[in-house]
Structure formats: structure tokens, C-alpha cells
Amino acid sequence: MPVTDKDVLYEDNHLIAICKKAGDIVQIDETGDEPLDEQVKKYLAVKYNKPNSAFLGVVHRLDRPVSGVILFAKTSKALERMNAVFKNREVKKTYWAVVRKKPGKASGTLVHWLIKNPQKNVVTPYNTEVPGSQRCELSYKLLGELDGYYLIEVDPLTGRSHQIRVQLSTMGCPIVGDNKYGYPRGSRKGSICLHARRLQFIHPVKKEPVNIFARLPIDGFWEKFEGF
């Protein structure tokens, strides 16, 4: 589905943030499906009457089955500066995840070392450093319970591939729908219950605080947690 005004969470001359739908890919991959960055380019080209397309830089990524806020740069200068913001960890990312098993502790910090198998697109966690591994860290807290499902807020301190999914699974709390990392069955919608809820940073050009907030998907399940 094409990007419309209702998908835009934030926009100025330098940046645009979109509420990504679960199932969308951010950039082109082997599936050949139209990626979100191309959809946003088309949206901007129509909105600002740019027949030769608009510049759009990918700042960060979300896994295909994940929903929520994703940020793009509208100029090369903004892309360069936002890349530095992410590299220097000067951005606060907050995710919401739904699991079926209650965490042993209501809050905590998880540290693992990950190795990715690019052929299988699967990440393996280790409790100690091993050759070729990357350290990852997140903090989490339990927000509440609803009908036997538990809502967890996650703040990743690193940005490794599949990090939240594999770390929560290693804790014994696989994300609902994520059969790649331990949940007993996948979702027919190709989604998992992981949502990029908020993105906070200092604007790279305006030097003002930016707080971008993504509403929960309306799918008959997620929106029940909106009041938490």
C-alpha cells in the first residue's frame, strides 16, 4: 500500500518519520517487493511536485515483521549527521514487545554476544564473548498483563540485528508470533508483536529535542495495550 499523510509521524525540511507497517521491508531485498524507502520517495515526489524523484536516505532499519517508527533523511547533509547520531548512540529507541511468559524479574538488563548467519538470517546468542561476536545490551521493564499476555518495554543500548528478538527469547520470553526465535507458531500476517514505539534525539540541524511517537497497530490485538 502506498504511503499517505496518515503514515507520517514527523516531517521537516531535513527528516521524515513514517509509521512502518509489519510486513514492509525498509530497503530492497531478494524478494523484489517494493521497499518502504521507494514508497516514501514516491510520496515526497507527489507531495512536493518533484517529477525526477526526491532524495531519501535510510538512517536505520526495522526487521520486516516489526512495526513502528522509522526515520529517513531528506537531504544528504541530514543523512550524514543522523548516521553520526546513531553511530554515537545519541538516540534513544524504545520498543514495546508482547510475550506469553512473564519475565522472572519485572525489570533488568540483558547482555549477550551475537553471531549472525547471513545465509539463514538467524542470530545466535552467547553469554560470553566468542570469536566474531558482537556485544549487545538492552534494558527492559514489565508494563503489565492483559488476558495472559505480558507487555514489555525495551530500550536497546546497542543496535544489533534481531537483538531484541533473540535477547528476549534467551530470557525465556519469545515474542508472540516470532517462531524464528522460539515462539511456537508464526503469525498469518507475517508480523510479530514487536513495535518501535518511540525515537528521541537532538535534531542534527535545528539542535532541538525531537520525540517521535508511533501509535500501536489497529489489528484487533495490539490496540488493546494502548492504555498501558
C-alpha positions in Angstrom: 0.0 0.0 0.0 1.3 3.5 -0.8 2.5 5.9 1.9 -0.1 8.5 2.7 -0.3 11.6 5.0 -1.6 9.4 7.9 1.6 7.3 7.8 3.8 10.3 8.5 4.7 10.8 12.2 7.1 13.7 11.7 8.4 15.8 8.9 10.5 18.9 8.3 12.9 20.1 5.6 15.6 17.6 6.8 13.8 14.4 8.1 10.7 12.4 7.7 9.5 9.6 10.1 7.0 7.0 9.0 4.9 4.5 11.0 6.0 1.3 9.3 3.5 -1.5 8.9 4.6 -5.0 9.9 5.5 -6.8 6.7 7.0 -3.9 4.9 10.7 -4.1 4.0 12.8 -0.9 4.5 15.1 -1.4 1.6 15.2 -3.7 -1.5 15.9 -7.3 -0.9 15.9 -10.6 -2.8 12.0 -10.8 -2.6 11.7 -8.0 -5.1 8.8 -6.4 -3.1 8.6 -2.7 -3.2 10.5 -1.3 -0.2 9.4 1.4 2.1 12.1 3.8 1.1 10.8 3.7 -2.5 7.2 4.2 -1.3 8.3 7.3 0.7 10.2 8.7 -2.3 7.1 8.4 -4.4 5.1 10.1 -1.6 7.5 13.0 -1.4 7.7 13.3 -5.2 4.0 13.8 -5.5 3.6 16.0 -2.4 6.3 18.4 -3.5 5.9 18.0 -7.2 9.3 16.6 -7.9 8.9 14.5 -11.1 12.5 13.4 -11.1 12.1 11.8 -7.6 13.2 13.1 -4.3 16.3 12.3 -2.3 15.8 9.9 0.6 18.4 8.4 2.8 17.9 5.3 5.0 19.1 6.2 8.5 18.3 2.9 10.3 16.2 -0.3 9.7 13.5 -2.4 11.3 13.0 -6.1 10.6 10.3 -6.9 8.2 7.8 -8.3 10.7 8.3 -5.3 13.1 6.1 -2.2 13.1 6.6 1.3 14.3 8.6 4.5 13.8 11.3 4.6 11.2 13.3 7.7 10.2 14.6 8.8 6.8 16.7 11.7 5.8 15.5 14.1 3.1 18.9 15.6 2.4 22.4 14.2 2.1 23.6 16.5 4.9 20.8 15.3 7.3 21.7 11.7 6.4 25.4 12.2 7.2 24.5 13.8 10.5 21.9 11.3 11.5 24.3 8.5 10.7 26.7 10.0 13.2 23.9 10.4 15.8 23.1 6.6 15.5 26.7 5.6 15.4 27.5 7.6 18.6 24.4 6.2 20.3 22.9 9.6 20.8 19.5 8.3 20.1 17.0 6.7 22.5 15.0 3.9 21.0 12.0 2.4 22.8 10.2 -0.7 21.8 7.1 -2.5 23.0 7.0 -6.3 22.9 4.2 -8.7 23.8 5.2 -12.2 25.2 3.3 -15.1 26.7 5.7 -15.9 29.6 6.1 -13.5 32.4 9.7 -12.4 32.9 11.4 -13.7 36.0 12.2 -10.1 37.0 10.0 -7.1 36.5 13.0 -5.2 35.1 16.6 -5.8 34.2 19.5 -5.5 31.8 20.5 -8.2 29.3 24.0 -8.5 27.8 24.9 -11.1 25.2 27.3 -11.6 22.3 25.7 -12.3 18.9 26.9 -14.0 15.8 24.7 -13.7 12.6 24.4 -16.3 10.0 23.7 -14.2 6.9 22.7 -17.2 4.8 20.0 -18.2 7.2 19.3 -14.7 8.5 19.4 -16.1 12.1 21.4 -14.7 15.0 22.9 -16.9 17.7 23.4 -15.5 21.2 26.3 -16.3 23.6 26.6 -15.4 27.3 30.3 -14.7 26.9 32.4 -13.2 24.1 33.3 -15.6 21.3 35.4 -15.0 18.1 33.5 -12.9 15.6 30.7 -12.0 18.0 29.2 -8.5 18.7 28.3 -7.3 22.2 24.7 -6.3 22.6 22.8 -4.8 25.6 19.3 -3.8 26.4 17.2 -2.8 29.4 13.6 -3.9 29.9 10.7 -3.5 32.2 7.3 -5.2 32.5 4.5 -2.7 31.9 1.6 -5.0 32.6 -0.5 -8.1 31.8 -3.7 -8.5 29.7 -5.5 -11.8 29.1 -2.4 -13.9 29.7 -0.1 -11.7 27.5 2.7 -9.6 29.0 3.7 -6.2 27.7 7.4 -5.4 28.0 9.1 -2.0 27.2 12.6 -2.4 25.8 15.4 0.2 25.5 18.2 -1.3 23.4 21.6 0.3 24.1 23.1 -1.2 21.0 21.6 -1.7 17.6 22.4 -5.3 16.5 20.4 -7.3 14.0 17.5 -9.2 15.6 18.8 -8.1 19.0 15.6 -7.6 20.9 14.0 -10.7 19.4 16.9 -13.0 20.3 17.6 -11.5 23.7 14.0 -11.7 25.0 13.9 -15.3 23.7 17.1 -16.1 25.5 15.5 -14.8 28.7 12.7 -17.3 28.1 10.2 -14.8 26.7 10.0 -15.2 22.9 7.9 -12.5 21.3 4.4 -13.5 20.2 4.5 -14.6 16.6 8.3 -14.9 16.3 8.7 -18.6 15.5 12.2 -17.8 14.3 13.2 -17.3 17.9 11.2 -19.7 19.9 7.5 -18.8 19.8 5.6 -22.0 18.9 3.8 -20.6 15.9 4.2 -17.7 13.4 1.6 -15.1 12.5 -0.5 -15.5 9.4 0.0 -11.8 8.8 3.8 -12.2 8.7 4.1 -10.0 11.8 5.5 -10.3 15.3 4.4 -8.4 18.4 7.4 -6.0 18.4 6.7 -2.3 17.8 9.1 0.6 17.6 7.2 2.9 20.0 9.4 6.0 20.3 12.5 7.6 18.9 14.2 10.5 20.7 17.3 12.5 19.7 18.6 16.0 19.2 17.9 17.3 15.7 21.1 17.3 13.7 20.4 20.7 12.1 18.0 22.6 14.4 19.7 21.3 17.6 16.3 20.9 19.2 14.9 17.8 21.0 12.8 15.5 18.8 10.4 13.0 20.3 8.7 10.8 17.7 5.9 8.5 18.9 4.2 5.7 16.9 0.7 4.6 17.7 0.1 0.8 18.0 -1.2 -1.1 15.0 -5.0 -1.4 14.9 -5.3 -5.2 14.2 -7.7 -6.5 16.8 -4.9 -7.3 19.2 -2.2 -4.6 19.6 -4.5 -1.7 20.3 -5.7 -3.4 23.5 -2.4 -2.4 25.0 -2.7 1.3 24.1 -3.7 2.3 27.6 -0.6 0.9 29.3 
